[in-house]
Amino acid sequence: MWWAKAHPPASTPTRPHPARAAYIAPLSVLAIALMLGCAPSPGTASTTPSASAPTATATPIPCPTPTGSPSATQQRLATAVATAVGSVPCLDTAYQAQDHTAMVTITLGGLVPTTTADIAAVQERVKVLCFQAQRALWTSGVPLTGATVAVLGPYLDPYNGPTIAPYASAYLVAHTAATFAWANLSPDSAWAKYTSTFLRPGFAPADGVPTPTPTA
């Protein structure tokens, strides 16, 4: 190696001149560092691995905290809806005794749908959830004048970042619900019969639309 030439043969030891020793010591340190791999070598240690691409993460779902004790009627509706829709991140069922109306809010988790296939799958899922919840409400035995089911889910706001936005809603009034033969309906056929509906068309910033106000 090149640094070996700086040392005389072992059979003829000599005492280095003080002035030369000042230069030999740093060279010896550098040589040891090179042998141990501590100093950068061309084309290897001078490069740093590229950063990996960020991994998409699901948006945490803030579920509403129940306030007060639900009435027996509200609890009856909530149990019927929970049994019908199954496991979801957040489920809230409210009942207004003054006008006999019900409001179900379902919040989904996971990632924001971005592909055509994912958007279509989410649209079908929210239709199913609306159907299951509406059928549970109107077959619960609780007299209702109207019922709204709203489905929310993760959305990437271009200004505020990850948030929760409306995906779909279905509003149904009593005189229309009276014509429903639930056993003969599917999520898609019922969707065409509700009093009013909303379905998010996409999840790009241009597709952001406000939650609709149901009307009879």
Number of C-alpha atoms within 10 A of each C-alpha: 6 6 12 10 8 11 11 10 10 7 6 6 9 10 6 11 8 9 8 9 12 11 10 16 11 11 14 14 11 15 17 14 13 13 10 9 11 11 14 12 11 8 7 8 11 9 10 7 5 6 6 6 6 6 6 8 9 12 18 14 16 12 12 9 7 8 6 6 8 14 13 9 17 18 15 16 25 24 15 20 23 17 12 17 17 10 10 12 14 16 19 16 23 19 20 13 12 6 10 13 18 23 19 23 18 25 21 21 17 13 17 22 19 11 11 9 10 13 17 13 12 19 17 14 15 25 22 18 24 27 25 22 28 27 21 21 28 24 12 17 11 15 13 20 15 21 24 24 24 23 24 19 23 23 21 19 15 10 7 7 9 16 15 20 20 21 26 25 27 28 23 23 19 16 11 13 20 9 9 15 10 17 7 8 14 13 17 12 11 20 20 10 17 17 20 18 22 20 18 19 14 19 20 14 12 8 10 16 16 10 16 15 10 15 10 10
